[in-house]
């Protein structure tokens, strides 16, 4: 019997290392691939998956498991589809989600194309999520470990992408993954979490890194309260997001939150009343729906407006062509334009859209 071939995305961390090991135990022919997302000169000091350290650990793990390992250069694609797209969002006063972009266009786009060139049947990653094919069509569900569940970041994957993907960690929790790696004495068993270091580098924030990378001038302006009073000035709209409380640059002990980013006037609107951050509804476009699912007006679901957010009861309504309004049962706090809203039915992902406004 010919073994199914799988390309395992290996970042140099414990999760992806265990993915490769689990697949080998399950009888697959496994090929390890590390995505090179940055030039070596700029990634050499980074603890991230795209740095030299990550590549070295991934190769060391592949050698320990006795599998082939490749480094696939995605520098230009990552620059265009993730970094440049994210900066355009920041520069327009919106808050992007680079991890979703990377998953949709790089890890499950470009990597799947590379896997085809290796005549692989699947790609596999260390995401904590589940693909359920028991009903015929692939359905994305939350992972067992609710503290690590990453279905939010994968919600934009198409049915075709899901059909060619495997998530071996979906039924495991983090302690089990660690123990598995220790049992096999994998080189990455004690590796720490990268914390998206590949997106920040040596800068204070991802947004500032992007501004410098693309040589864009900061859009400076005023900080104004909801009464129209000037409270201060800021050094760039890209440094703010809706709901932000810290690092506002104000010389006051009173608490304020960012209520709105007025791009046309380079102005940040703040409030000292958290209730003004609440939204009864939001609109979103750019939807990717679960294969076989067609939303109908009034359909009840759970809406998650950011990763560390509890999905809230809501209903879907058609707003315009490809634009849907999500009406919350109870107003939700700090919905940021540019972020993803992911809709669930219980544990199952229904679709992903990009937040437009309130």
MARTIKE-792631 format. One line per 4 residues: number of its first residue (from 1); their letters; for each residue x, z, y of N, C-alpha, C. Coordinates in steps of 0.05 Angstrom, whole numbers, plus 5000, padded with zeros to 4 digits. Each point is the difference from the previous one (the first is absolute). Example, Ala and Ser with C-alpha at 12.3 -4.5 7.8 and 13.67 -1.06 7.14 Angstrom:
BEGIN
1	as	5264/5156/4886/4982/5000/5024/5018/5000/5024 | 4993/4986/5021/5016/5001/5024/4985/5014/5022;
This chain:
BEGIN
1	xxxx	5017/5000/4976/4983/5000/5024/5018/5000/5025 | 4994/4982/5018/5015/4998/5025/4992/5022/5019 | 5019/5014/5011/4994/5022/5019/4991/4988/5027 | 4981/5013/5012/4993/4993/5028/5023/5008/5018;
5	xxxx	5006/4983/5019/5022/5005/5019/4989/5011/5026 | 5013/5021/5010/4992/5013/5024/5024/5003/5019 | 4995/4993/5025/5020/5006/5021/4993/5027/5013 | 5018/5019/4997/4995/5027/5011/5014/5002/5027;
9	xxxx	4986/5006/5021/5012/5004/5027/5014/5026/4999 | 5027/5000/5003/5016/5024/4998/5013/5006/5027 | 4991/5022/5012/5010/5007/5027/5024/5018/5000 | 5006/5011/4977/5022/5020/4998/4989/5028/5001;
13	xxxx	4973/5003/4999/4987/5026/5000/4991/5007/4972 | 4990/5024/4997/4992/5010/4973/4975/4986/4991 | 4981/4994/5018/4975/4988/4991/5004/4972/4987 | 5015/4983/5014/5004/4973/4989/5018/5000/4976;
17	xxxx	5018/5020/4998/5017/5003/4976/4983/5007/4976 | 4981/5018/5003/4982/5008/4978/4982/4977/4993 | 4991/4984/5019/4984/4976/4994/5014/4983/4980 | 5026/4993/5005/5015/4983/4982/5002/5013/4972;
21	xxxx	5005/5026/4999/5003/5014/4975/4974/5000/4984 | 4978/5005/5014/4974/5001/4986/4993/4973/4988 | 5005/4979/5016/4994/4973/4990/5016/4992/4976 | 5025/5009/4999/5017/4995/4977/4988/5014/4975;
25	xxxx	4992/5025/5004/4988/5015/4978/4974/4987/4991 | 4986/4987/5018/4975/4987/4993/5004/4972/4987 | 5025/4992/4998/5005/4975/4985/5003/4975/5017 | 5002/5003/5026/5004/4977/5018/5030/4992/5001;
29	xxxx	5005/4975/5006/5027/4992/5008/5001/5004/5031 | 5018/5017/5008/5001/5008/5028/5024/4989/5014 | 4996/4989/5025/5021/4991/5017/4998/5016/5026 | 5021/5013/5008/5000/5015/5025/5007/4983/5024;
33	xxxx	4985/5003/5022/5005/4985/5024/4999/5019/5024 | 5021/5000/5016/5000/5015/5025/4998/4981/5023 | 4981/5005/5018/4996/4983/5023/5019/5008/5022 | 5015/4980/5010/5017/5005/5022/4984/4993/5025;
37	xxxx	4994/5020/5016/4983/4997/5024/5015/4999/5026 | 5025/5009/5000/5016/5000/5024/5028/4989/4994 | 5014/4991/5020/5028/4992/4996/5016/5025/4993 | 5020/4997/4983/5015/5023/4990/5012/5016/5023;
41	xxxx	5009/4987/5021/5013/5014/5022/4982/5020/5013 | 4974/4993/5002/4981/5019/5014/4987/5019/4981 | 5002/4995/4974/4987/5017/4980/5020/5018/4985 | 5026/4997/5006/5020/5014/4984/4998/5031/5001;
45	xxxx	4991/5010/5023/4998/5029/5003/4972/5011/4995 | 4983/4983/4992/4972/5008/4996/4995/5010/4972 | 4985/5022/4996/4993/5010/4974/4977/4985/4988 | 4991/4979/5013/4976/4987/4991/5005/4981/4977;
49	xxxx	4977/4988/4991/5002/4982/4977/5015/4975/5007 | 5004/4993/5025/5013/4975/5006/5029/5004/5008 | 5011/5025/4998/5027/5005/5006/5018/4996/4976 | 5026/5001/5005/5020/4997/4979/4996/5022/4979;
53	xxxx	4995/5024/5009/4996/5022/4981/4977/4995/4981 | 4978/4989/5010/4977/4994/4983/5007/4979/4980 | 5014/4979/5008/5008/4978/4982/5018/5011/4978 | 5019/5017/5008/5019/5011/4980/4986/5017/4980;
57	xxxx	4981/5017/5009/4985/5017/4981/4982/4984/4982 | 4988/4979/5011/4983/4983/4983/5016/4986/4979 | 5023/4990/5007/5017/4986/4980/5010/5020/4979 | 5007/5024/5009/5010/5020/4981/4978/5007/4980;
61	xxxx	4975/5002/5010/4977/5006/4982/4995/4977/4981 | 5002/4975/5010/4996/4977/4983/5021/4999/4978 | 5025/5006/5007/5021/5001/4980/4995/5021/4979 | 4990/5024/5009/4994/5021/4981/4978/4993/4981;
65	xxxx	4981/4984/5010/4977/4991/4983/5006/4975/4985 | 5023/4987/5005/5008/4976/4986/4983/4975/5007 | 4993/4998/5026/4984/4977/5008/5015/4984/5022 | 4992/4975/5004/5011/4984/5021/4991/5010/5027;
69	xxxx	5016/4996/5020/4993/5009/5027/5009/4979/5021 | 4982/4994/5018/5005/4981/5022/4995/5013/5027 | 5014/4990/5020/4994/5007/5028/4989/4975/5012 | 4975/5001/5010/4987/4976/5011/4999/5003/5030;
73	xxxx	5011/4980/5014/5002/5001/5029/4974/4992/5013 | 4987/5020/5013/4975/4995/5015/5003/5006/5029 | 5024/5000/5010/5006/5008/5028/4983/4985/5020 | 5001/4973/4998/4985/4984/5020/4970/5003/4997;
77	xxxx	4991/5001/4975/4971/5003/4996/4990/5028/5010 | 5016/5021/4995/4993/5026/5009/4999/5001/5031 | 5020/4987/5012/5002/4999/5029/4975/4988/5012 | 4991/4977/4988/4978/4985/5011/4973/5013/4995;
81	xxxx	4995/5006/4975/4973/5009/4992/4995/5030/5005 | 5021/5016/5001/4996/5029/5004/5010/5009/5028 | 5025/4996/5005/5011/5010/5025/4990/4986/5025 | 5001/4974/5000/4990/4985/5024/4970/5004/5004;
85	xxxx	4985/4999/4978/4971/5004/5002/4994/5028/5010 | 5015/5020/4991/4995/5028/5009/5007/5003/5029 | 5021/4987/5009/5007/5002/5029/4979/4988/5017 | 4989/4977/4992/4979/4987/5015/4976/5018/5004;
89	xxxx	4994/5016/4979/4978/5019/5002/5006/5022/5019 | 5024/5012/4998/5008/5021/5019/5000/4990/5028 | 5010/4976/5004/5003/4989/5027/4973/4994/5012 | 4979/4997/4984/4973/4995/5010/4984/5026/5002;
93	xxxx	5013/5023/4996/4986/5025/5003/4985/5009/4975 | 5006/4988/4977/4988/5008/4975/5020/5014/4982 | 4991/5012/4978/5017/5015/4982/5000/4986/4973 | 5022/4987/4993/5001/4985/4974/5003/5018/4976;
97	xxxx	4997/4989/4977/5006/5014/4975/5019/4982/4984 | 5026/5004/5004/5020/4982/4987/5001/5002/4970 | 4992/5023/4989/5001/5003/4970/4979/4982/4987 | 4977/4997/5012/4980/4982/4989/5009/4971/5002;
101	xxxx	5012/4993/5023/5011/4973/5004/5021/4994/4979 | 5018/5019/4996/5022/4996/4980/4989/4996/4972 | 4980/5016/4993/4988/4997/4973/4987/4973/4997 | 4984/4993/5019/4983/4975/4997/5017/4975/5001;
105	xxxx	5021/5000/5017/5015/4975/5004/5027/4999/4986 | 5012/5023/4996/5027/5000/4989/4999/5009/4971 | 4993/5025/4994/5002/5011/4973/4981/4986/4981 | 4976/4993/5010/4980/4987/4981/4996/4971/5008;
109	xxxx	5017/4990/5017/4999/4972/5007/5026/4986/4992 | 5021/5005/5015/5026/4988/4995/5011/5009/4973 | 4997/5026/4994/5011/5009/4974/4985/4988/4977 | 4974/4996/5003/4985/4987/4978/5009/4971/4997;
113	xxxx	5006/4987/5022/5011/4972/4998/5026/5000/4985 | 5018/5019/5007/5026/5002/4986/4996/5006/4970 | 4980/5017/4994/4995/5007/4972/4991/4975/4985 | 4985/4983/5013/4992/4975/4986/5024/4982/4994;
117	xxxx	5019/5000/5019/5024/4984/4995/5016/5011/4976 | 4997/5025/4994/5013/5012/4976/4982/4999/4976 | 4977/4986/5003/4981/4997/4978/4989/5027/4991 | 4996/5018/5019/4989/5026/4994/4970/5000/5001;
121	xxxx	4987/5016/4984/4971/5002/4999/4989/5018/5022 | 5016/5021/5007/4991/5020/5019/5023/5009/5018 | 4992/5013/5022/5019/5017/5014/4990/5028/4997 | 5017/5020/5003/4992/5028/4998/5014/5015/5022;
125	xxxx	4985/5019/5012/5011/5017/5021/4994/5029/4995 | 5012/5018/5016/4997/5028/4996/4977/5012/5016 | 4981/4984/5007/4977/5010/5016/4982/5018/4982 | 4989/5021/5013/4982/5018/4986/4971/4989/5005;
129	xxxx	4992/4982/4983/4973/4988/5001/4995/4988/4972 | 4974/4993/4996/4992/4990/4974/4986/4973/5003 | 5007/4982/4982/4986/4974/4998/4982/5001/4975 | 4974/4999/5004/4981/5001/4978/4989/4972/4994;
133	xxxx	5005/4990/4976/4991/4973/4993/4978/5001/4978 | 4990/5024/4995/4980/5003/4978/4975/4984/5004 | 4993/4994/5026/4976/4985/5005/5005/4970/5003 | 5024/4991/4993/5007/4972/5002/5015/4993/5025;
137	xxxx	4990/5008/5023/5014/4995/5025/5018/5024/5007 | 5023/4995/5012/5018/5022/5007/4989/5017/5023 | 5000/5026/4996/4989/5019/5020/5022/5020/5006 | 5005/5004/5026/5020/5020/5008/4987/5027/5004;
141	xxxx	5012/5021/4988/4989/5027/5003/5022/5019/5008 | 4991/5024/5009/5019/5021/5008/5016/5009/4976 | 5025/5008/5005/5017/5011/4979/4992/5028/4993 | 5010/5009/4977/4993/5027/4990/5010/5022/5019;
145	xxxx	5024/4997/5011/5012/5019/5018/4988/4996/5028 | 4980/5015/5008/4987/4996/5025/5018/5005/5024 | 5021/5016/4996/5019/5005/5022/5019/4976/5004 | 5002/4983/4980/5018/4976/5002/4984/4974/4999;
149	xxxx	4974/5001/4997/4984/4976/4998/5007/4979/5022 | 5006/4976/4991/5008/4979/5019/4982/4976/5000 | 4975/5004/4990/4981/4977/5000/4994/4990/5028 | 5002/5018/5020/4996/4992/5028/5019/4978/5008;
153	xxxx	5026/5003/4992/5020/4981/5007/4999/4974/4985 | 4984/5000/4978/4998/4976/4983/4973/4986/5002 | 4983/5011/5018/4972/4991/5001/4997/4971/5008 | 5020/4988/5012/4998/4972/5009/5009/4980/4979;
157	xxxx	5007/5009/4976/5009/4982/4979/4976/4984/4990 | 5004/4975/4994/4979/4983/4990/4997/5004/4970 | 4978/4989/4989/4996/5002/4971/5022/4987/4985 | 5010/4977/5009/5022/4986/4987/5025/5017/5000;
161	xxxx	5006/5013/5022/5024/5017/5002/4997/5024/4980 | 4976/5011/4999/4996/5023/4982/5002/4991/4970 | 4991/4976/4994/5002/4991/4973/5028/4998/4990 | 5019/4995/5018/5028/4996/4993/5017/5025/5006;
165	xxxx	4986/5023/5002/5015/5025/5008/4994/5022/4980 | 5019/5018/4998/4998/5024/4983/5009/5024/5016 | 4985/5022/4998/5006/5026/5013/5003/5021/4979 | 5022/5002/4986/5003/5019/4978/4998/5029/5007;
169	xxxx	5003/5007/5026/4998/5028/5008/4972/5009/5008 | 4981/4982/4999/4973/5006/5009/4987/5023/4986 | 5007/5004/4975/4988/5022/4985/5018/5025/4998 | 5021/5001/5017/5019/5022/4999/5000/5014/5027;
173	xxxx	5010/5025/5001/5005/5013/5025/5030/5002/5005 | 5008/5007/5024/5029/5001/5007/5016/5018/4982 | 4992/5025/4994/5015/5016/4982/5005/4987/4972 | 4980/4986/4990/5003/4986/4974/5021/4978/5002;
177	xxxx	5000/4986/5023/5020/4979/5004/5028/5012/5001 | 5003/5021/5014/5027/5014/5001/5009/5008/4973 | 4982/5012/4985/5007/5010/4973/5007/4977/4982 | 4986/4979/5002/5005/4976/4984/5029/4990/5006;
181	xxxx	5007/4998/5025/5026/4991/5008/5022/5019/4990 | 4995/5026/5002/5020/5019/4990/5003/4998/4970 | 4978/4996/4986/5002/4998/4970/5017/4977/4992 | 4999/4978/5015/5016/4977/4994/5027/5000/5014;
185	xxxx	5006/5021/5015/5025/5003/5015/5005/4975/5018 | 4979/4991/5013/5002/4978/5018/5017/5007/5025 | 5017/4983/5010/5017/5006/5023/4984/5008/5025 | 4975/4992/5001/4983/5006/5024/4982/5024/4997;
189	xxxx	5003/5015/4978/4982/5022/4994/4996/5020/5023 | 5021/5005/5015/4998/5019/5022/5000/4987/5028 | 4996/4974/5001/5000/4986/5025/4978/5011/5018 | 5006/5002/5026/4980/5009/5020/4983/4977/5009;
193	xxxx	4977/5007/5013/4982/4980/5010/5013/4986/5024 | 4995/4973/5002/5013/4985/5021/4986/5004/5027 | 4974/5008/5000/4985/5004/5025/5000/4976/5018 | 4999/4976/4989/4999/4975/5015/5024/4998/5019;
197	xxxx	5023/5009/4992/5024/4999/5017/5007/4971/5007 | 4993/4981/4982/5006/4972/5005/4985/4989/5025 | 4980/5015/5009/4985/4990/5023/5009/5013/5026 | 5014/5022/4998/5008/5014/5025/5030/4996/5006;
201	xxxx	5017/5001/4979/5029/4997/5004/5010/5023/5017 | 5018/4994/5020/5012/5021/5016/4985/5005/5026 | 4975/4990/5003/4985/5003/5024/4980/5024/4998 | 4990/5008/5023/4981/5022/5001/4973/4992/4987;
205	xxxx	4993/4975/5001/4975/4991/4989/5002/4971/4990 | 4982/4993/4983/4998/4972/4991/4995/4981/5023 | 4982/5009/5018/4992/4983/5023/5024/4994/5018 | 5016/5021/5006/5024/4996/5017/5021/4983/4987;
209	xxxx	5003/5003/4973/5018/4983/4986/4992/4970/5003 | 4974/4995/4997/4991/4973/5002/5004/4989/5029 | 4994/5016/5020/5004/4991/5027/5028/4991/5005 | 5019/5016/4991/5029/4994/5004/5007/4975/4983;
213	xxxx	4990/4999/4976/5006/4978/4982/4992/4973/5012 | 4977/4999/5012/4990/4975/5011/5006/4996/5029 | 5015/5019/5012/5008/4997/5028/4978/4999/5020 | 4978/5015/4994/4977/4999/5018/5001/5022/5021;
217	xxxx	4992/4994/5024/4999/5022/5021/4977/5019/4994 | 5005/5025/5005/4979/5020/4997/4979/4997/5021 | 4974/5001/4992/4978/4998/5019/4994/5028/5011 | 5013/5007/5023/4998/5026/5012/4974/5001/5017;
221	xxxx	4991/5024/5005/4976/5003/5017/4992/5029/5004 | 4975/5003/5006/4989/5027/5007/4987/5013/4975 | 5000/5026/5002/4984/5016/4981/4977/5012/5017 | 4975/4994/4992/4977/5007/5015/4980/5016/4983;
225	xxxx	4987/5020/5012/4980/5014/4985/4973/4986/5002 | 4980/5010/4986/4974/4986/4999/4985/5002/5027 | 5010/5016/5018/4988/5003/5027/5012/4980/5020 | 5020/4985/4990/5013/4980/5017/5023/5011/5016;
229	xxxx	5009/5025/4993/5022/5013/5014/5027/4992/4987 | 5020/4994/5016/5026/4993/4989/5014/5026/4992 | 5008/5002/4975/5012/5024/4989/5031/4997/4997 | 5009/4976/5001/5029/4995/4996/5005/4971/4995;
233	xxxx	5024/4994/4990/5007/4972/4994/5012/4999/4972 | 5000/4976/4989/5012/4997/4973/5020/4978/5000 | 5017/4999/4979/5022/4981/4999/4994/4977/4981 | 4975/4998/4990/4993/4977/4983/4976/5006/4983;
237	xxxx	4980/4981/5001/4976/5003/4985/5005/5003/4970 | 5021/4988/4990/5006/5000/4972/5005/5028/4989 | 5005/5019/5018/5006/5027/4991/4975/5017/4995 | 4976/4988/5002/4975/5015/4999/4981/4988/4979;
241	xxxx	4983/5018/4989/4979/4991/4983/4976/5019/5004 | 4976/4990/4995/4976/5016/5004/5001/5025/4983 | 4994/5023/5012/5000/5025/4986/5026/5016/5003 | 5021/4987/5011/5026/5013/5003/4999/5023/5019;
245	xxxx	5013/5022/4992/5001/5024/5017/5028/5007/5010 | 5020/4996/4983/5028/5007/5007/5014/4977/5015 | 5021/5008/5014/5018/4980/5013/4985/4982/5020 | 4982/5012/5015/4986/4985/5021/5015/4998/5026;
249	xxxx	5021/5017/5002/5016/4999/5024/4988/5013/5024 | 4981/5019/4996/4986/5013/5022/5013/5028/5006 | 5001/5007/5025/5011/5026/5008/4977/5020/5004 | 4987/5005/4977/4977/5019/5000/4998/5013/4973;
253	xxxx	4991/5025/5000/4997/5014/4974/4972/4995/4988 | 4983/4987/5015/4973/4994/4990/5002/4978/4979 | 4983/5002/4980/5000/4980/4978/4985/4976/5008 | 5012/4977/4995/4987/4974/5005/5004/4983/4975;
257	xxxx	4981/4981/4997/5002/4980/4978/4996/4972/5012 | 5012/4981/4987/4996/4972/5009/4972/4991/4991 | 4984/4992/5019/4973/4991/4994/4999/4970/4998 | 5016/4986/5016/4998/4971/5001/5026/4989/5011;
261	xxxx	5007/4976/4992/5023/4986/5011/4989/4975/5014 | 5003/5000/5026/4990/4979/5017/5023/4979/5004 | 5001/4981/4983/5022/4981/4999/5001/4983/5026 | 4977/4991/5009/4999/4982/5024/5012/5013/5025;
265	xxxx	4999/5027/5002/5010/5014/5023/5025/5017/4993 | 5011/4997/4976/5023/5016/4990/4995/5030/5005 | 4976/5008/4993/4992/5028/5006/4992/5015/4974 | 5008/5025/4999/4993/5017/4978/4979/5020/5010;
269	xxxx	4976/5000/4987/4978/5017/5008/5001/5025/4982 | 5000/5024/5011/5002/5024/4985/4975/5018/5005 | 4995/5018/4982/4978/5019/5003/5008/5027/4991 | 4988/5021/5011/5005/5027/4991/4976/5010/4983;
273	xxxx	4982/4981/4993/4976/5006/4984/5001/4984/4975 | 5005/5013/4977/5003/4986/4975/4974/4985/4992 | 4978/5009/5009/4975/4986/4992/4999/4972/5011 | 5016/4994/5021/5001/4973/5011/5015/4981/4982;
277	xxxx	5013/5011/4980/5015/4983/4980/4982/4991/4977 | 4976/5011/5000/4981/4994/4978/4987/4973/5003 | 4997/4986/4978/4987/4974/4999/4976/5001/4981 | 4977/4991/5010/4976/4998/4983/5003/4976/4981;
281	xxxx	5014/4980/5010/5004/4976/4984/5025/4985/5009 | 5009/4981/4984/5023/4983/5007/4993/4972/4990 | 5014/4980/5012/4998/4973/4990/5027/4992/4988 | 5000/4982/4982/5024/4991/4987/4998/4971/4990;
285	xxxx	5022/4986/5000/5000/4972/4990/5023/4997/4981 | 5006/4974/4992/5022/4995/4982/4996/5012/4972 | 4976/5000/4990/4993/5014/4976/5010/4986/4975 | 5009/5016/4981/5005/4992/4972/4981/5017/4983;
289	xxxx	4982/4987/4986/4980/5014/4984/5007/5000/4970 | 4991/5020/4986/5004/5001/4972/4988/4975/4987 | 5013/4989/4981/4991/4975/4988/4972/5005/4987 | 4981/4983/5007/4973/5003/4989/4982/5017/5018;
293	xxxx	5010/5012/5021/4984/5017/5017/4993/4986/5026 | 4975/5000/5008/4990/4989/5025/4986/5022/5015 | 5010/5008/5023/4987/5022/5015/4973/4992/5011 | 4981/5018/4998/4973/4995/5011/4994/5021/5021;
297	xxxx	4985/4993/5020/4994/5019/5022/4987/5025/4989 | 5011/5023/5009/4989/5026/4992/5012/5010/4975 | 5020/4986/4989/5013/5009/4975/5015/5026/5005 | 4995/5021/4984/5013/5026/5003/5027/5000/4986;
301	xxxx	5019/5012/5013/5028/5001/4990/5014/5024/5011 | 5026/5002/4995/5018/5020/5012/5021/4985/5015 | 5005/5007/5025/5019/4986/5017/5024/5018/5007 | 5023/4989/4995/5025/5014/5006/5015/4985/5022;
305	xxxx	5005/5013/5023/5011/4986/5023/5030/5004/5004 | 5013/5016/4983/5029/5002/4999/5008/5013/4974 | 5026/4999/4994/5009/5009/4974/4993/5029/4994 | 5009/5018/5018/4994/5028/4996/4973/5008/5012;
309	xxxx	4980/4987/4991/4973/5005/5010/4980/5001/4977 | 4982/5019/5001/4980/5001/4979/4979/4979/5005 | 4995/4984/4979/4980/4979/5003/4973/5012/5006 | 4986/4989/5020/4975/5011/5010/4976/4982/4994;
313	xxxx	4977/5012/4994/4975/4984/4995/4994/4982/5023 | 4993/4975/4994/4994/4980/5021/4983/4978/4989 | 4991/4982/5017/4985/4977/4992/5012/4975/5013 | 4998/4977/4987/5011/4975/5010/4978/4983/5012;
317	xxxx	5006/4987/5023/4981/4981/5012/5015/4976/5011 | 4988/4977/4997/5012/4975/5011/4998/5001/5031 | 5023/4996/5013/5001/5000/5029/5001/4971/5010 | 5017/4984/4988/5003/4972/5008/5014/4986/4977;
321	xxxx	5007/4975/5003/5014/4986/4980/5026/5013/4992 | 5002/5010/4976/5023/5014/4989/5006/5027/5013 | 4982/5009/5017/5003/5027/5013/4978/5018/4989 | 5008/5024/4991/4980/5019/4990/5002/5026/5016;
325	xxxx	4977/5013/5003/5000/5026/5013/4996/5021/4978 | 5017/5021/5002/4998/5023/4982/4988/5023/5015 | 4977/5009/4992/4986/5021/5014/5003/5026/4983 | 5012/5020/5012/5006/5025/4986/4976/5018/5000;
329	xxxx	4997/5015/4978/4978/5019/4997/5005/5023/5021 | 5025/5007/5003/5009/5020/5020/5023/4987/5015 | 5000/5002/5028/5022/4987/5015/5027/5008/4990 | 5018/4980/5000/5028/5003/4990/5019/5001/5023;
333	xxxx	5022/5014/4997/5019/5005/5022/5024/4980/4999 | 5006/4989/5024/5025/4985/5005/5003/4975/4983 | 4980/4983/5001/5002/4974/4987/5017/4982/5017 | 5023/4991/4990/5019/4985/5017/4999/4970/4995;
337	xxxx	4994/4984/5021/5000/4971/4996/5027/4990/4989 | 4998/4982/4980/5024/4990/4987/5004/5012/4973 | 4990/5025/4996/5003/5013/4974/4980/4988/4980 | 5004/5006/4975/4982/4990/4979/4977/5019/4995;
341	xxxx	4976/4990/4996/4979/5016/4989/4994/4990/4972 | 5001/5018/4981/4996/4993/4972/4973/5013/4991 | 4984/4984/4987/4974/5009/4990/5001/5004/4970 | 4987/5022/4992/5000/5008/4971/4971/5004/4991;
345	xxxx	4996/4996/4975/4976/5009/4986/5009/5019/4979 | 4997/5026/5005/5012/5021/4984/5030/4996/5000 | 5013/4994/4977/5029/4997/4999/5009/4971/5002 | 4981/4981/5002/5006/4972/4999/5002/4988/5028;
349	xxxx	5021/4984/5005/5004/4986/5025/4980/4976/5002 | 4985/4999/5022/4982/4978/5005/5013/4979/5018 | 5016/5009/5020/5012/4981/5018/5017/5013/5021 | 5015/4983/5014/5018/5009/5022/4996/4982/5024;
353	xxxx	4996/5012/5024/4998/4986/5025/5019/5012/5020 | 5004/4986/5023/5016/5010/5022/4983/5009/5023 | 5003/5025/5008/4983/5012/5021/5004/4985/5027 | 4977/4993/5011/5001/4986/5026/4996/5020/5023;
357	xx	4978/5015/4999/4994/5019/5021/4978/5019/4990 | 4990/5016/5019/4978/5018/4993/4973/4988/5003;
